[in-house]
Amino acid sequence: MGFDRFRGCAGFIDSALMLQQIFDERFARAGVPLYLWRLDQLPGVLAGNKYYKLSSNLDHAVAAGRLRVASFGGAWSNHLHALARAGQARGLKTLGLVRADASTALTPMLEDARRWGMEFIFLSRSDYRRRHDPGFLDSLSDDWPDTFWVPEGGSNALGVTGCVSLGREIARALPDRDLIVALACGTGGTLAGVAAGLGAKAQVQVCGYPMVKGGFYQSAVEEHLRSAGLCADNWAIVEDVAMGGYGTCSPELARFIVDFYRRHQVVLEPVYTGKLLYALLQQVQAGEFQGRSLLALHTGGLQGLRGYPALLADLAEVGFQGLEEGF
Ligand SMILES: *Cc1c(COP(=O)(O)O)cnc(C)c1O
């Protein structure tokens, strides 16, 4: 599926690698060639960076003989959505602990997850805050035996290690480039793994763009590296791109996403990838990255566009056919 749609697109380099050059005059004028790594186009049941984070977790759960995988997330969580889909494909039961009110209607994301067999426990904001608390997790484990527990966002050592493979794929695909690798961060687990996977390459700088406010990313990424037994010093955090906070979509961002689709037929979403490309354009236009190639990771998340119906309508006007079946 993904491959076929991708084949023949302008700037397409290698379907197996998901690498596409984007001919954008704004980046070209600034002397910065732009590439996208299209994780949104991965074939199979899991697209986006969650493929790398969850595959290793599910392999582990199966090998350990667990019947169920459980994790935490909000009502629009890409992570829970992916976990439900992948769990079903692997014959594992799934349980989502959701920061939401049980009495309100399920979001389209949770509707999908339910269709794929996920059970839910709804947690208040204050209970949700206890998601890392060992006592709370122990009591949950007693209630749900034979369950493999994955932390919010999938950024445990297994998830981070899974992302090392992605970093290695990138290093193999662009071996001689003086390269900036840019990616959007939620928990920072993907950044940690990708940076470690690219580590041996001297001319690479990995830039993480935090989409959750709070200034905790430097230490969070260091902790992800430590927990997975990895080292990397080729990465940096670029602050202040959250643009109004997690999940917000300003009219300016919506216009940017629609315009990007019109130019390149590449769909971005407002939570991660849209803000990332918007921030990169600002930086490039301010003269940064000159003489280097810029590779932005399209980490997926398109199913979340259903939370932005006005934006979806604007995208339809410039030719976007809508989300693929299966969401
Ligand atoms: C989950 C997600 C991220 C964030 O990944 P982290 O490893 O938590 O930093 C980025 N982009 C998209 C589309 C995601 O779904």
The ligand as an SDF file (V2000), in Angstrom:
LIG
                    3D

 15 15  0  0  0  0  0  0  0  0999 V2000
    4.7570   10.0160   19.2030 C   0  0  0  0  0  0  0  0  0  0  0  0
    5.1180   10.9490   18.1130 C   0  0  0  0  0  0  0  0  0  0  0  0
    6.2630   11.7770   18.1960 C   0  0  0  0  0  0  0  0  0  0  0  0
    7.1100   11.8690   19.4390 C   0  0  0  0  0  0  0  0  0  0  0  0
    7.9620   10.7950   19.6480 O   0  0  0  0  0  0  0  0  0  0  0  0
    8.8010   10.7260   21.0220 P   0  0  0  0  0  0  0  0  0  0  0  0
    9.6380    9.5180   20.8680 O   0  0  0  0  0  0  0  0  0  0  0  0
    7.7960   10.5600   22.1410 O   0  0  0  0  0  0  0  0  0  0  0  0
    9.5480   11.9760   21.1750 O   0  0  0  0  0  0  0  0  0  0  0  0
    6.5660   12.5810   17.1080 C   0  0  0  0  0  0  0  0  0  0  0  0
    5.7930   12.5980   16.0120 N   0  0  0  0  0  0  0  0  0  0  0  0
    4.6710   11.8550   15.9180 C   0  0  0  0  0  0  0  0  0  0  0  0
    3.8270   11.9740   14.6960 C   0  0  0  0  0  0  0  0  0  0  0  0
    4.3060   11.0010   16.9570 C   0  0  0  0  0  0  0  0  0  0  0  0
    3.1810   10.2620   16.8670 O   0  0  0  0  0  0  0  0  0  0  0  0
  1  2  1  0
  2  3  1  0
  2 14  2  0
  3  4  1  0
  3 10  2  0
  4  5  1  0
  5  6  1  0
  6  7  2  0
  6  8  1  0
  6  9  1  0
 10 11  1  0
 11 12  2  0
 12 13  1  0
 12 14  1  0
 14 15  1  0
M  END
$$$$
